[in-house]
Amino acid sequence: MTNSKFDELRKKLDNESWPAIYMFKFIVPSDNHKIALIESFFEDDAEIKMQASTNGKYTSITIRQVMLDASAIIEIYVKAAAIEGIISL
């Protein structure tokens, strides 16, 4: 994924005041390695909530963390995009 795919998000985020709490939401296949990778992108004090799908094939991960600026948010989305099967909401 290129950063140009995040241009619209960057425009919206640039209008916010930083630092601020930002909520990330991902859906990923229920694979402990993939879930751990996502968790590794965030600080220890991030609020992380997970919910397995009814059939257990996927896990929804919601993370709230104080972010310093739009670039820090985009950086996490770029890292997450490298995980096979992930959906970023």
N, CA and C atoms as an extended XYZ file, in Angstrom:
267
Properties=species:S:1:pos:R:3:atomname:S:1:resname:S:1:resid:I:1 pbc="F F F"
N         0.834       -1.186        0.000 N   MET     1
C         0.000        0.000        0.000 CA  MET     1
C         0.875        1.244        0.000 C   MET     1
N         0.479        2.173       -0.783 N   THR     2
C         1.230        3.424       -0.807 CA  THR     2
C         0.550        4.447        0.085 C   THR     2
N         1.308        5.442        0.487 N   ASN     3
C         0.739        6.472        1.342 CA  ASN     3
C        -0.348        7.262        0.636 C   ASN     3
N        -0.340        7.277       -0.702 N   SER     4
C        -1.368        8.025       -1.425 CA  SER     4
C        -2.757        7.458       -1.151 C   SER     4
N        -2.851        6.192       -0.774 N   LYS     5
C        -4.135        5.598       -0.435 CA  LYS     5
C        -4.689        6.178        0.868 C   LYS     5
N        -3.843        6.852        1.607 N   PHE     6
C        -4.252        7.428        2.884 CA  PHE     6
C        -4.414        8.944        2.818 C   PHE     6
N        -4.364        9.521        1.632 N   ASP     7
C        -4.465       10.974        1.486 CA  ASP     7
C        -5.765       11.533        2.061 C   ASP     7
N        -6.878       10.872        1.796 N   GLU     8
C        -8.173       11.346        2.297 CA  GLU     8
C        -8.205       11.292        3.827 C   GLU     8
N        -7.704       10.218        4.393 N   LEU     9
C        -7.636       10.112        5.853 CA  LEU     9
C        -6.732       11.197        6.427 C   LEU     9
N        -5.588       11.415        5.791 N   ARG    10
C        -4.663       12.445        6.272 CA  ARG    10
C        -5.342       13.825        6.281 C   ARG    10
N        -6.120       14.132        5.236 N   LYS    11
C        -6.814       15.427        5.180 CA  LYS    11
C        -7.762       15.584        6.363 C   LYS    11
N        -8.496       14.518        6.689 N   LYS    12
C        -9.428       14.569        7.817 CA  LYS    12
C        -8.671       14.716        9.132 C   LYS    12
N        -7.602       13.953        9.269 N   LEU    13
C        -6.848       13.971       10.524 CA  LEU    13
C        -6.105       15.284       10.730 C   LEU    13
N        -5.677       15.913        9.663 N   ASP    14
C        -4.943       17.179        9.783 CA  ASP    14
C        -5.815       18.301       10.354 C   ASP    14
N        -7.139       18.118       10.318 N   ASN    15
C        -8.053       19.115       10.872 CA  ASN    15
C        -8.295       18.932       12.369 C   ASN    15
N        -7.754       17.861       12.934 N   GLU    16
C        -7.924       17.585       14.366 CA  GLU    16
C        -6.828       18.261       15.171 C   GLU    16
N        -7.050       18.400       16.487 N   SER    17
C        -5.987       18.898       17.365 CA  SER    17
C        -5.255       17.702       17.955 C   SER    17
N        -3.962       17.796       17.947 N   TRP    18
C        -3.126       16.694       18.431 CA  TRP    18
C        -2.302       17.152       19.611 C   TRP    18
N        -1.982       16.269       20.531 N   PRO    19
C        -2.317       14.843       20.601 CA  PRO    19
C        -3.787       14.613       20.951 C   PRO    19
N        -4.278       13.428       20.583 N   ALA    20
C        -5.666       13.056       20.836 CA  ALA    20
C        -5.782       11.539       20.879 C   ALA    20
N        -6.860       11.077       21.512 N   ILE    21
C        -7.120        9.639       21.520 CA  ILE    21
C        -7.710        9.271       20.166 C   ILE    21
N        -7.158        8.232       19.550 N   TYR    22
C        -7.636        7.767       18.250 CA  TYR    22
C        -8.029        6.305       18.382 C   TYR    22
N        -9.122        5.916       17.737 N   MET    23
C        -9.575        4.537       17.775 CA  MET    23
C        -9.271        3.848       16.450 C   MET    23
N        -8.538        2.756       16.543 N   PHE    24
C        -8.235        1.903       15.396 CA  PHE    24
C        -9.144        0.688       15.478 C   PHE    24
N        -9.569        0.176       14.330 N   LYS    25
C       -10.362       -1.040       14.314 CA  LYS    25
C        -9.869       -1.915       13.175 C   LYS    25
N        -9.559       -3.157       13.520 N   PHE    26
C        -9.066       -4.126       12.546 CA  PHE    26
C        -9.866       -5.413       12.666 C   PHE    26
N       -10.020       -6.105       11.553 N   ILE    27
C       -10.549       -7.458       11.545 CA  ILE    27
C        -9.462       -8.312       10.920 C   ILE    27
N        -9.107       -9.384       11.623 N   VAL    28
C        -7.989      -10.212       11.193 CA  VAL    28
C        -8.361      -11.676       11.386 C   VAL    28
N        -7.839      -12.572       10.527 N   PRO    29
C        -8.060      -13.991       10.784 CA  PRO    29
C        -7.570      -14.332       12.196 C   PRO    29
N        -8.286      -15.201       12.892 N   SER    30
C        -7.939      -15.557       14.270 CA  SER    30
C        -6.655      -16.386       14.287 C   SER    30
N        -5.559      -15.683       14.238 N   ASP    31
C        -4.225      -16.280       14.235 CA  ASP    31
C        -3.415      -15.514       15.283 C   ASP    31
N        -2.935      -16.226       16.298 N   ASN    32
C        -2.236      -15.558       17.405 CA  ASN    32
C        -1.056      -14.715       16.937 C   ASN    32
N        -0.344      -15.170       15.928 N   HIS    33
C         0.807      -14.422       15.420 CA  HIS    33
C         0.360      -13.080       14.823 C   HIS    33
N        -0.701      -13.104       14.017 N   LYS    34
C        -1.196      -11.874       13.393 CA  LYS    34
C        -1.739      -10.908       14.446 C   LYS    34
N        -2.428      -11.442       15.425 N   ILE    35
C        -2.961      -10.600       16.501 CA  ILE    35
C        -1.812       -9.967       17.280 C   ILE    35
N        -0.778      -10.746       17.574 N   ALA    36
C         0.388      -10.220       18.305 CA  ALA    36
C         1.106       -9.142       17.500 C   ALA    36
N         1.174       -9.309       16.181 N   LEU    37
C         1.790       -8.282       15.340 CA  LEU    37
C         1.045       -6.960       15.470 C   LEU    37
N        -0.267       -7.020       15.408 N   ILE    38
C        -1.060       -5.797       15.530 CA  ILE    38
C        -0.822       -5.153       16.893 C   ILE    38
N        -0.865       -5.956       17.942 N   GLU    39
C        -0.639       -5.420       19.293 CA  GLU    39
C         0.729       -4.768       19.419 C   GLU    39
N         1.716       -5.276       18.700 N   SER    40
C         3.079       -4.750       18.800 CA  SER    40
C         3.215       -3.339       18.230 C   SER    40
N         2.252       -2.884       17.456 N   PHE    41
C         2.298       -1.542       16.876 CA  PHE    41
C         1.944       -0.457       17.890 C   PHE    41
N         1.442       -0.865       19.063 N   PHE    42
C         0.896        0.085       20.025 CA  PHE    42
C         1.671        0.062       21.335 C   PHE    42
N         1.512        1.147       22.098 N   GLU    43
C         2.159        1.283       23.401 CA  GLU    43
C         1.497        0.336       24.411 C   GLU    43
N         2.207        0.083       25.516 N   ASP    44
C         1.680       -0.791       26.559 CA  ASP    44
C         0.407       -0.260       27.199 C   ASP    44
N         0.229        1.054       27.194 N   ASP    45
C        -0.945        1.639       27.842 CA  ASP    45
C        -2.162        1.766       26.914 C   ASP    45
N        -2.069        1.259       25.693 N   ALA    46
C        -3.202        1.312       24.766 CA  ALA    46
C        -4.328        0.421       25.282 C   ALA    46
N        -5.562        0.870       25.075 N   GLU    47
C        -6.733        0.076       25.452 CA  GLU    47
C        -7.067       -0.837       24.271 C   GLU    47
N        -6.963       -2.143       24.488 N   ILE    48
C        -7.175       -3.114       23.412 CA  ILE    48
C        -8.336       -4.026       23.783 C   ILE    48
N        -9.307       -4.118       22.884 N   LYS    49
C       -10.452       -5.011       23.072 CA  LYS    49
C       -10.539       -5.941       21.865 C   LYS    49
N       -10.763       -7.218       22.147 N   MET    50
C       -10.880       -8.196       21.072 CA  MET    50
C       -12.188       -8.949       21.195 C   MET    50
N       -12.740       -9.288       20.023 N   GLN    51
C       -13.981      -10.047       19.980 CA  GLN    51
C       -13.878      -11.041       18.830 C   GLN    51
N       -13.995      -12.324       19.157 N   ALA    52
C       -13.962      -13.359       18.122 CA  ALA    52
C       -15.305      -13.397       17.405 C   ALA    52
N       -15.266      -13.725       16.113 N   SER    53
C       -16.516      -13.865       15.357 CA  SER    53
C       -17.266      -15.101       15.857 C   SER    53
N       -18.513      -15.227       15.471 N   THR    54
C       -19.345      -16.346       15.919 CA  THR    54
C       -18.712      -17.693       15.601 C   THR    54
N       -18.140      -17.815       14.412 N   ASN    55
C       -17.535      -19.087       14.027 CA  ASN    55
C       -16.056      -19.179       14.428 C   ASN    55
N       -15.504      -18.110       14.985 N   GLY    56
C       -14.126      -18.131       15.470 CA  GLY    56
C       -13.057      -17.955       14.403 C   GLY    56
N       -13.452      -17.738       13.159 N   LYS    57
C       -12.462      -17.596       12.089 CA  LYS    57
C       -11.766      -16.237       12.102 C   LYS    57
N       -12.458      -15.217       12.608 N   TYR    58
C       -11.925      -13.859       12.601 CA  TYR    58
C       -11.990      -13.253       13.993 C   TYR    58
N       -11.117      -12.286       14.216 N   THR    59
C       -11.116      -11.541       15.465 CA  THR    59
C       -11.172      -10.058       15.138 C   THR    59
N       -12.086       -9.361       15.805 N   SER    60
C       -12.187       -7.907       15.691 CA  SER    60
C       -11.327       -7.316       16.802 C   SER    60
N       -10.475       -6.379       16.441 N   ILE    61
C        -9.585       -5.756       17.416 CA  ILE    61
C        -9.833       -4.251       17.380 C   ILE    61
N       -10.201       -3.692       18.526 N   THR    62
C       -10.410       -2.257       18.661 CA  THR    62
C        -9.351       -1.734       19.622 C   THR    62
N        -8.633       -0.718       19.193 N   ILE    63
C        -7.538       -0.171       19.997 CA  ILE    63
C        -7.704        1.335       20.100 C   ILE    63
N        -7.647        1.830       21.329 N   ARG    64
C        -7.692        3.274       21.583 CA  ARG    64
C        -6.362        3.667       22.203 C   ARG    64
N        -5.737        4.667       21.597 N   GLN    65
C        -4.442        5.126       22.085 CA  GLN    65
C        -4.280        6.612       21.801 C   GLN    65
N        -3.550        7.282       22.667 N   VAL    66
C        -3.223        8.681       22.428 CA  VAL    66
C        -2.200        8.724       21.295 C   VAL    66
N        -2.527        9.467       20.255 N   MET    67
C        -1.636        9.605       19.104 CA  MET    67
C        -1.163       11.052       19.020 C   MET    67
N         0.080       11.234       18.592 N   LEU    68
C         0.669       12.568       18.558 CA  LEU    68
C         0.284       13.380       17.333 C   LEU    68
N         0.084       12.686       16.190 N   ASP    69
C        -0.253       13.397       14.956 CA  ASP    69
C        -0.769       12.435       13.900 C   ASP    69
N        -1.202       12.981       12.778 N   ALA    70
C        -1.757       12.180       11.683 CA  ALA    70
C        -0.723       11.212       11.116 C   ALA    70
N         0.522       11.622       11.046 N   SER    71
C         1.570       10.759       10.487 CA  SER    71
C         1.739        9.480       11.296 C   SER    71
N         1.625        9.573       12.619 N   ALA    72
C         1.765        8.391       13.474 CA  ALA    72
C         0.629        7.401       13.212 C   ALA    72
N        -0.560        7.919       12.942 N   ILE    73
C        -1.710        7.064       12.650 CA  ILE    73
C        -1.523        6.375       11.301 C   ILE    73
N        -1.134        7.138       10.304 N   ILE    74
C        -0.913        6.583        8.962 CA  ILE    74
C         0.178        5.509        9.013 C   ILE    74
N         1.213        5.746        9.787 N   GLU    75
C         2.314        4.780        9.913 CA  GLU    75
C         1.797        3.427       10.417 C   GLU    75
N         0.887        3.450       11.377 N   ILE    76
C         0.328        2.190       11.892 CA  ILE    76
C        -0.514        1.501       10.830 C   ILE    76
N        -1.320        2.263       10.096 N   TYR    77
C        -2.123        1.655        9.034 CA  TYR    77
C        -1.242        1.046        7.938 C   TYR    77
N        -0.133        1.669        7.624 N   VAL    78
C         0.782        1.131        6.610 CA  VAL    78
C         1.382       -0.188        7.102 C   VAL    78
N         1.804       -0.228        8.372 N   LYS    79
C         2.348       -1.470        8.939 CA  LYS    79
C         1.289       -2.574        8.937 C   LYS    79
N         0.074       -2.223        9.328 N   ALA    80
C        -1.004       -3.208        9.398 CA  ALA    80
C        -1.342       -3.769        8.032 C   ALA    80
N        -1.247       -2.955        7.004 N   ALA    81
C        -1.574       -3.388        5.644 CA  ALA    81
C        -0.679       -4.533        5.174 C   ALA    81
N         0.484       -4.693        5.789 N   ALA    82
C         1.399       -5.767        5.406 CA  ALA    82
C         0.976       -7.128        5.969 C   ALA    82
N         0.001       -7.145        6.868 N   ILE    83
C        -0.471       -8.399        7.465 CA  ILE    83
C        -1.503       -9.025        6.539 C   ILE    83
N        -1.260      -10.241        6.125 N   GLU    84
C        -2.136      -10.920        5.180 CA  GLU    84
C        -3.520      -11.147        5.806 C   GLU    84
N        -4.543      -10.781        5.080 N   GLY    85
C        -5.914      -11.022        5.491 CA  GLY    85
C        -6.528       -9.963        6.380 C   GLY    85
N        -5.779       -8.913        6.703 N   ILE    86
C        -6.302       -7.881        7.602 CA  ILE    86
C        -7.263       -6.941        6.880 C   ILE    86
N        -8.268       -6.501        7.621 N   ILE    87
C        -9.178       -5.462        7.132 CA  ILE    87
C        -9.091       -4.330        8.127 C   ILE    87
N        -8.750       -3.151        7.644 N   SER    88
C        -8.667       -1.956        8.497 CA  SER    88
C        -9.944       -1.150        8.296 C   SER    88
N       -10.591       -0.811        9.395 N   LEU    89
C       -11.835       -0.045        9.303 CA  LEU    89
C       -11.604        1.383        9.755 C   LEU    89
